[in-house]
Amino acid sequence: MQIQKIPYGFKNVLSLESKLKTKPEEYWVRRGENRALKLFKLMSQRVPAYKDFLKKNNISPDTIKKIEDFKKIPPLDKDNYLRKYSIQELCWDGNFVERRWTISTNSGSTGEPFYFPREKEQDGQYALLAELYLRNNFDIHKKTTLYLDCFAMGAWIGGLFTYEAIRIVAERGKYPLTIYTPGIFKEEILKAVISLGNRFDQVIIGGYPPLVKDVIDEGASLGVDWKKYNLGFIFSAEGFTEEFRNYIYERAKIKDYFKRSLNHYGTADMGTMAHETPLTILVRVLLNEHPKITPRIFPETNRLPTLTQYFPELFYFEENNNVLFCTGWSGIPFVRYNLKDYGGIIGYVELTRKFNEEGIYLDKRLTEMNIQVWKLPFVYLYERKDFVVKLYGANIFPDTIRHALQQSHFEEYITSKFTLMIKYNKNQNQFLEINVELKKGITKTDSLAKKIKIEVVKSLLQENSEYTSNYRALRERQEPVVLLWPYEYPEFFKSGGKQKWIKSEPSIEK
């Protein structure tokens, strides 16, 4: 295999892998702190918008010398930075039109869309992360691999960003790695698997979790024998439960629980920043088995966040009141950028110590499974705090509804996709409406809707103390209305892409 130079001070991916096996967490954190300070200095000199931002906030760049100083710099966000300055002012040296960009946009779900330019350096960052996990999890240096890029193509970051990164990985490492880009079209994904899949040692499907589930379910209904293809999965864009992972594995006949899938943490603003590792998946599995440990690690006890590891040198995370900030060398560079994501960071040493105190030794377990442990810090996130509906003041999170719908006794009937809405009846009484997608060929019945309603209420009572309090006082008004819709019903379940779990605008039932 030909080895070529990779970014950030490592000769090649093998040298980086070697460091990951031997270096402590402190080594990686220190590199991250040094690079964050360096980025601040360069931005204060070369990014017109940031120079003005610091001036308006009375920050003298010369006073920022240590990481303790750095943590006092006012954070950036879309409102105080991105929308305050022109795109030229936000770029290095105020130069936008003379650079060679690829531009992506966000979905606009939290406001007006913003256009994020990136250069080859950002593709290289993603490629570095991807090469590491593709080697570590999927042995791409030992197996012929078909990677199906099933993220949305076009203006959004997922599909094209993934294509560029995987292409770089294949070419740089001379791996037997083939890319196909069916995007979000299920028929094309299934055709590719059936026509090409058995020619490779393994098939990796990269896509949004609900879309991947649809592909697996639809393939099974068509008689696809998934175990023939040695599947692996790369997920992005949203969190999911371990019950969801179990479901996918059972349908796809996957046995290696900790290495055959992972989830990304990324944004249109900064790209792919972190990802699950076998260690983070083990932590989630153990917390499901030993829920009493959860309060020692995470701020919420009734739901598990997406848990990932990250390289501080590439993306330097901070936490402030359960809100995540990130510093990174994006196309538009950011220092202490407020991601508006609800989550936090925890060190490798701290997390493993807390498990050790419970008599659970994470490193030992992974070593026994012949899985390499990376001593990198962790970043975790929950669904956004604004990604909820409020029923009589109680926050209702999609996660809780997912737990109810992903019960095994519903697998035959529903896809587990849904859309939540708060509505008002003619008396202006509030109620929760849950629109649920049926599987292809399944007809709605009152009996199924009633069973789903019972399971949803059960899940809410188990996981949501606010709801439980309201339920005791106003039971009849806390009961959800469950509506069943045909497969891919366009109002709620348009084919492909990200599922809209919440439709926020209230409406009145006539």
PABALO-392411 format. One record per residue (C-alpha): residue number from 1; x, y, z. Coordinates in Angstrom, 1 decimal. Last residue first. Layout:
// PABALO-392411
NUM  X  Y  Z
...
// end
This chain:
// PABALO-392411
510  -62.6  21.8  13.3
509  -59.2  20.9  14.7
508  -57.1  24.0  15.1
507  -53.4  24.3  14.1
506  -50.1  24.8  15.7
505  -46.9  25.2  13.6
504  -44.2  23.0  14.9
503  -44.1  20.0  12.6
502  -41.7  17.7  14.4
501  -39.9  14.6  13.4
500  -39.2  15.8  9.9
499  -37.3  12.8  8.4
498  -34.1  13.6  6.6
497  -33.7  12.7  3.0
496  -35.6  10.1  1.0
495  -39.3  9.7  0.2
494  -41.7  12.3  1.7
493  -43.1  11.0  5.0
492  -45.3  13.7  6.6
491  -47.4  15.4  3.9
490  -46.1  13.0  1.2
489  -47.5  9.7  2.6
488  -44.4  7.6  2.1
487  -46.0  4.4  3.4
486  -49.7  5.1  4.2
485  -50.6  7.1  7.3
484  -51.7  6.1  10.8
483  -52.9  8.8  13.2
482  -52.3  8.6  16.9
481  -54.0  11.2  19.2
480  -52.1  11.6  22.4
479  -53.6  11.2  25.9
478  -52.5  14.2  28.0
477  -55.9  15.9  27.9
476  -57.8  13.0  29.4
475  -55.2  12.5  32.2
474  -55.3  16.1  33.5
473  -53.8  15.9  37.1
472  -51.9  12.6  37.0
471  -51.0  13.1  33.3
470  -49.6  16.6  34.0
469  -47.2  15.2  36.7
468  -46.2  12.3  34.4
467  -45.6  14.7  31.5
466  -43.2  16.8  33.6
465  -41.5  13.6  34.8
464  -40.8  12.3  31.3
463  -39.1  8.9  30.8
462  -41.3  6.2  32.2
461  -44.6  8.1  31.9
460  -43.7  9.1  28.3
459  -42.9  5.5  27.4
458  -46.1  4.1  28.8
457  -48.1  6.9  27.0
456  -46.4  6.0  23.8
455  -47.0  2.2  24.3
454  -50.7  2.8  24.9
453  -51.0  5.0  21.9
452  -49.3  2.5  19.7
451  -51.7  -0.2  20.8
450  -54.7  2.1  20.1
449  -53.4  2.9  16.6
448  -53.0  -0.8  15.9
447  -56.6  -1.6  17.0
446  -58.0  1.3  15.1
445  -56.6  -0.2  11.9
444  -54.4  1.1  9.2
443  -53.6  -1.1  6.2
442  -50.1  -2.4  5.6
441  -48.8  -2.8  2.0
440  -45.7  -0.7  2.5
439  -45.0  -0.1  6.2
438  -47.2  2.4  8.1
437  -45.9  5.9  8.9
436  -47.1  7.4  12.2
435  -48.6  10.9  12.8
434  -48.6  11.7  16.5
433  -50.9  14.4  17.6
432  -50.5  15.9  21.1
431  -53.4  17.9  22.5
430  -54.2  21.5  23.5
429  -57.7  22.6  24.4
428  -58.9  25.5  22.3
427  -62.6  24.4  22.6
426  -62.6  23.6  18.9
425  -59.5  21.4  19.4
424  -56.0  22.6  19.5
423  -52.9  21.0  17.9
422  -49.4  20.2  18.9
421  -47.6  18.2  16.2
420  -45.3  15.2  16.2
419  -44.2  13.5  12.9
418  -43.4  9.8  12.8
417  -41.0  7.2  11.4
416  -41.1  3.8  13.2
415  -41.5  2.0  9.8
414  -44.8  0.5  11.0
413  -46.6  -2.9  10.8
412  -44.2  -5.8  11.1
411  -41.8  -4.0  13.5
410  -44.6  -3.1  15.9
409  -44.2  -6.1  18.3
408  -40.4  -5.4  18.4
407  -40.8  -2.1  20.1
406  -39.3  0.7  18.0
405  -42.4  2.9  18.3
404  -42.2  3.5  22.0
403  -38.5  4.3  22.1
402  -39.0  6.5  19.1
401  -41.7  8.5  21.0
400  -39.2  9.2  23.8
399  -36.5  10.3  21.4
398  -38.9  12.7  19.7
397  -38.8  14.9  22.8
396  -41.9  16.1  24.6
395  -41.2  19.2  26.8
394  -44.0  19.6  29.4
393  -45.6  23.1  29.5
392  -49.1  21.7  28.8
391  -47.7  19.9  25.8
390  -44.6  21.5  24.5
389  -43.0  20.1  21.3
388  -39.3  19.6  21.1
387  -36.3  20.4  18.9
386  -35.6  23.7  20.6
385  -33.5  21.9  23.2
384  -31.6  20.3  20.3
383  -31.5  16.5  20.4
382  -28.9  15.4  22.8
381  -25.1  15.7  22.3
380  -21.9  14.1  23.5
379  -18.3  15.0  23.0
378  -15.6  12.6  24.3
377  -11.9  13.0  24.8
376  -9.4  10.7  23.0
375  -7.6  7.8  24.4
374  -8.3  5.6  21.4
373  -8.9  1.9  22.4
372  -8.1  -0.8  19.8
371  -10.5  -3.7  19.7
370  -9.2  -7.3  20.2
369  -12.5  -8.3  22.0
368  -10.5  -8.9  25.2
367  -8.8  -5.5  24.7
366  -12.3  -3.9  24.4
365  -13.4  -5.3  27.8
364  -10.1  -4.4  29.5
363  -10.3  -0.9  28.3
362  -13.8  -0.4  29.6
361  -13.2  -1.8  33.1
360  -16.6  -2.0  35.0
359  -16.2  -2.3  38.8
358  -18.4  0.8  39.4
357  -15.4  2.9  40.3
356  -13.8  1.7  37.1
355  -16.8  3.2  35.2
354  -16.3  6.6  36.7
353  -12.6  6.4  36.1
352  -13.2  5.5  32.4
351  -15.2  8.7  32.0
350  -12.7  10.9  33.7
349  -9.7  9.6  31.9
348  -11.4  9.9  28.5
347  -12.5  13.4  29.3
346  -16.1  14.6  29.1
345  -17.7  17.1  26.8
344  -21.2  18.5  26.7
343  -24.6  18.5  25.1
342  -27.4  20.7  23.7
341  -26.3  22.1  20.3
340  -26.5  25.8  19.6
339  -23.2  25.4  17.7
338  -21.8  28.4  19.5
337  -18.5  29.1  17.7
336  -15.5  29.5  20.0
335  -13.2  30.5  17.2
334  -14.5  29.8  13.7
333  -12.9  29.7  10.3
332  -15.1  30.2  7.2
331  -13.7  27.4  5.1
330  -13.4  25.6  8.4
329  -10.3  25.6  10.6
328  -12.1  24.8  13.9
327  -13.1  26.1  17.3
326  -16.3  24.5  18.7
325  -18.8  25.6  21.4
324  -21.4  23.2  22.8
323  -24.2  24.2  25.2
322  -24.7  22.3  28.5
321  -24.1  25.4  30.5
320  -20.9  26.2  28.6
319  -19.1  23.3  27.0
318  -15.9  23.5  24.9
317  -14.8  21.6  21.8
316  -11.6  22.0  19.8
315  -12.1  20.5  16.4
314  -9.0  19.4  14.4
313  -6.4  19.4  17.1
312  -9.1  18.4  19.7
311  -9.5  15.1  17.8
310  -12.9  13.8  18.7
309  -14.8  10.9  20.3
308  -18.5  10.4  20.1
307  -21.6  9.9  22.3
306  -25.1  10.5  20.9
305  -27.1  11.2  24.0
304  -28.8  8.6  26.2
303  -32.3  9.2  27.5
302  -33.9  9.0  31.0
301  -31.1  10.1  33.2
300  -30.2  13.5  31.8
299  -27.1  15.6  32.7
298  -24.7  12.8  31.7
297  -21.8  11.0  33.4
296  -22.7  10.3  37.1
295  -26.4  10.4  36.3
294  -25.9  7.5  33.8
293  -24.4  5.0  36.3
292  -27.7  3.9  37.7
291  -28.7  2.9  34.2
290  -26.6  -0.2  34.3
289  -27.6  -2.3  31.2
288  -28.5  0.7  29.1
287  -25.4  2.4  30.4
286  -23.3  -0.6  29.4
285  -24.6  -0.5  25.8
284  -24.0  3.3  25.6
283  -20.4  2.9  26.9
282  -19.8  0.0  24.5
281  -20.9  2.3  21.6
280  -18.5  5.0  22.8
279  -15.6  2.5  22.9
278  -16.3  1.0  19.5
277  -16.0  4.5  18.1
276  -18.7  7.0  17.4
275  -17.8  10.1  15.4
274  -16.5  13.7  15.6
273  -16.3  16.9  13.7
272  -17.8  16.3  10.2
271  -18.3  19.7  8.6
270  -18.0  23.0  10.3
269  -21.1  25.1  9.5
268  -23.0  22.3  7.7
267  -22.9  20.4  10.9
266  -21.3  17.1  12.1
265  -21.5  14.4  14.7
264  -21.2  11.1  12.9
263  -22.7  7.7  13.8
262  -21.0  4.3  13.7
261  -21.6  0.8  12.4
260  -20.0  -2.6  12.0
259  -17.4  -2.3  14.8
258  -19.2  -2.6  18.1
257  -21.9  -5.1  17.3
256  -20.0  -7.6  15.3
255  -22.8  -10.0  14.5
254  -24.7  -8.4  11.6
253  -27.6  -10.3  10.1
252  -29.0  -7.2  8.2
251  -32.4  -7.4  9.9
250  -30.9  -8.2  13.3
249  -28.2  -5.5  12.9
248  -30.7  -2.8  11.9
247  -33.0  -3.7  14.9
246  -30.1  -3.7  17.3
245  -29.0  -0.3  16.1
244  -32.5  1.1  16.6
243  -32.7  -0.4  20.1
242  -29.3  1.3  20.8
241  -31.2  4.5  20.2
240  -30.8  7.1  17.5
239  -29.1  10.4  16.9
238  -29.4  12.6  13.8
237  -27.5  13.9  10.8
236  -25.2  11.0  10.1
235  -24.9  7.2  9.9
234  -22.2  4.9  8.5
233  -23.3  1.3  8.2
232  -21.6  -2.0  7.5
231  -22.9  -4.9  5.5
230  -21.4  -8.3  4.9
229  -23.3  -8.7  1.6
228  -24.7  -12.2  1.7
227  -26.3  -11.5  5.1
226  -28.8  -9.2  3.5
225  -30.7  -11.8  1.6
224  -33.0  -9.5  -0.4
223  -36.5  -11.1  -0.6
222  -38.4  -8.0  -1.6
221  -39.7  -7.5  1.9
220  -36.1  -7.7  3.2
219  -35.0  -5.1  0.8
218  -37.8  -2.8  1.9
217  -36.9  -3.2  5.5
216  -33.1  -2.6  4.9
215  -33.7  0.4  2.7
214  -36.3  1.9  5.0
213  -33.9  1.5  7.9
212  -31.2  3.3  5.9
211  -33.5  6.1  5.2
210  -34.5  6.5  8.9
209  -30.8  6.5  9.9
208  -29.5  9.1  7.3
207  -27.0  7.5  5.0
206  -23.7  5.6  4.5
205  -24.1  2.0  3.4
204  -20.9  -0.1  3.5
203  -20.7  -3.2  1.4
202  -18.2  -5.9  2.2
201  -15.9  -8.5  0.5
200  -17.0  -7.2  -2.9
199  -18.6  -8.8  -6.0
198  -21.7  -9.7  -4.0
197  -22.7  -6.1  -3.7
196  -22.7  -5.1  -7.3
195  -26.2  -5.9  -8.8
194  -28.2  -6.6  -5.6
193  -26.5  -3.8  -3.6
192  -26.7  -1.3  -6.5
191  -30.3  -2.1  -7.3
190  -31.2  -1.6  -3.6
189  -29.6  1.8  -3.5
188  -31.2  2.9  -6.8
187  -34.6  1.9  -5.6
186  -34.0  3.7  -2.3
185  -33.2  7.1  -3.8
184  -31.4  9.2  -1.2
183  -28.1  9.5  -3.0
182  -27.2  6.7  -5.4
181  -23.5  7.7  -5.2
180  -21.3  4.6  -5.8
179  -17.8  4.5  -4.3
178  -15.2  1.7  -4.8
177  -12.5  1.0  -2.2
176  -9.6  -1.4  -3.0
175  -7.3  1.0  -1.1
174  -4.6  2.9  -2.8
173  -4.1  4.9  0.5
172  -4.3  8.4  -1.0
171  -6.7  7.4  -3.8
170  -9.3  5.6  -1.7
169  -9.2  8.0  1.2
168  -9.4  11.0  -1.2
167  -12.5  9.5  -2.9
166  -14.0  8.8  0.5
165  -13.6  12.4  1.5
164  -14.9  13.9  -1.7
163  -18.0  11.6  -1.8
162  -18.8  12.3  1.9
161  -18.7  16.1  1.3
160  -20.9  15.6  -1.8
159  -23.6  13.6  0.0
158  -23.8  15.3  3.4
157  -23.2  19.0  2.7
156  -26.5  20.0  1.2
155  -26.6  21.8  -2.1
154  -27.0  18.7  -4.3
153  -26.7  15.1  -3.1
152  -28.6  13.8  -0.1
151  -26.7  11.0  1.7
150  -26.7  7.5  0.3
149  -23.0  7.2  -0.5
148  -22.8  3.5  -1.1
147  -19.2  2.3  -0.2
146  -18.2  -1.0  -2.0
145  -15.2  -2.5  -0.3
144  -12.5  -5.0  -1.1
143  -11.1  -6.1  2.3
142  -7.7  -5.9  4.0
141  -6.9  -2.2  3.9
140  -10.6  -1.4  4.3
139  -10.6  -3.1  7.7
138  -14.1  -2.0  8.6
137  -13.8  -0.6  12.1
136  -10.2  0.6  12.4
135  -9.4  1.0  8.8
134  -12.7  2.8  7.9
133  -12.5  4.6  11.2
132  -9.0  6.1  10.5
131  -9.6  6.8  6.8
130  -12.9  8.6  7.6
129  -11.2  10.9  10.2
128  -8.4  11.8  7.8
127  -10.9  12.2  4.9
126  -13.0  14.6  6.9
125  -10.0  16.8  7.6
124  -8.8  16.5  4.0
123  -12.2  17.6  2.6
122  -11.9  20.6  5.0
121  -8.4  21.4  3.6
120  -9.7  21.0  0.0
119  -11.8  24.2  0.4
118  -15.1  24.9  2.1
117  -17.8  27.5  1.6
116  -20.9  27.6  3.8
115  -24.1  29.3  2.5
114  -26.7  30.2  5.1
113  -30.3  29.2  5.0
112  -32.8  31.5  6.8
111  -33.8  30.2  10.2
110  -33.7  27.1  12.4
109  -34.7  24.6  9.8
108  -32.8  26.4  7.1
107  -31.6  23.1  5.6
106  -27.9  24.2  5.7
105  -26.1  25.2  2.6
104  -23.0  23.9  0.9
103  -20.3  25.6  -1.2
102  -17.3  24.0  -2.8
101  -14.7  26.7  -3.0
100  -11.7  27.6  -5.1
99  -10.7  31.2  -4.1
98  -10.9  34.4  -6.1
97  -14.5  35.2  -5.2
96  -14.1  35.0  -1.4
95  -11.0  36.9  -0.2
94  -11.5  39.0  2.9
93  -8.0  38.0  4.0
92  -9.4  34.6  5.1
91  -13.2  34.6  4.8
90  -15.8  36.2  7.0
89  -15.4  39.6  5.4
88  -16.1  38.2  1.9
87  -19.3  36.5  3.2
86  -20.6  39.8  4.4
85  -20.8  40.5  8.1
84  -23.5  40.6  10.7
83  -25.3  37.4  9.6
82  -22.4  35.1  10.3
81  -21.2  37.0  13.4
80  -23.7  38.1  16.1
79  -26.7  36.2  14.8
78  -25.0  33.0  13.4
77  -22.9  32.5  16.5
76  -19.5  33.5  17.9
75  -18.4  33.2  21.5
74  -16.9  36.1  23.5
73  -13.2  35.3  24.4
72  -12.9  34.3  28.0
71  -11.9  30.7  27.2
70  -8.9  31.9  25.2
69  -7.4  33.6  28.3
68  -7.4  30.2  30.1
67  -5.9  28.6  27.0
66  -3.0  30.9  27.4
65  -1.8  34.0  25.5
64  -4.8  36.1  24.7
63  -3.8  39.6  25.8
62  -2.2  40.4  22.4
61  -5.5  39.9  20.6
60  -7.0  42.9  22.4
59  -10.7  42.3  23.0
58  -12.9  45.3  23.4
57  -16.0  43.5  22.1
56  -16.3  45.8  19.1
55  -12.6  45.4  18.4
54  -12.9  41.6  18.6
53  -15.8  41.6  16.1
52  -14.0  43.9  13.8
51  -10.9  41.7  13.6
50  -13.2  38.7  13.2
49  -15.0  40.2  10.3
48  -11.7  41.1  8.6
47  -10.1  37.7  8.9
46  -6.3  37.9  8.6
45  -4.8  39.2  11.9
44  -7.4  38.2  14.6
43  -8.0  35.0  12.5
42  -4.3  34.1  12.7
41  -4.0  34.7  16.4
40  -7.2  32.7  17.1
39  -6.1  29.8  14.9
38  -2.9  29.6  16.8
37  -4.7  29.5  20.1
36  -6.9  26.7  18.9
35  -3.9  24.8  17.6
34  -2.1  25.0  20.9
33  -5.2  23.9  22.8
32  -5.8  21.0  20.5
31  -2.2  19.7  20.7
30  -2.6  19.9  24.5
29  -5.8  17.9  24.4
28  -4.2  15.2  22.3
27  -1.2  14.7  24.6
26  -3.4  14.9  27.7
25  -5.4  11.9  26.4
24  -2.4  9.6  26.6
23  -0.3  8.6  23.6
22  0.4  4.9  22.8
21  -2.2  3.4  20.5
20  -3.4  6.6  19.0
19  0.2  7.6  18.3
18  0.6  4.4  16.2
17  -2.6  5.1  14.3
16  -1.3  8.6  13.5
15  2.0  7.1  12.2
14  -0.1  4.7  10.1
13  -2.2  7.5  8.7
12  0.8  9.2  7.3
11  3.7  11.6  8.3
10  1.7  13.3  11.0
9  1.9  17.0  11.5
8  -1.6  18.1  10.8
7  -2.4  16.9  7.3
6  -1.7  13.6  5.6
5  1.4  12.6  3.5
4  1.2  9.6  1.3
3  1.5  5.9  1.9
2  1.4  3.4  -1.0
1  0.0  0.0  0.0
// end
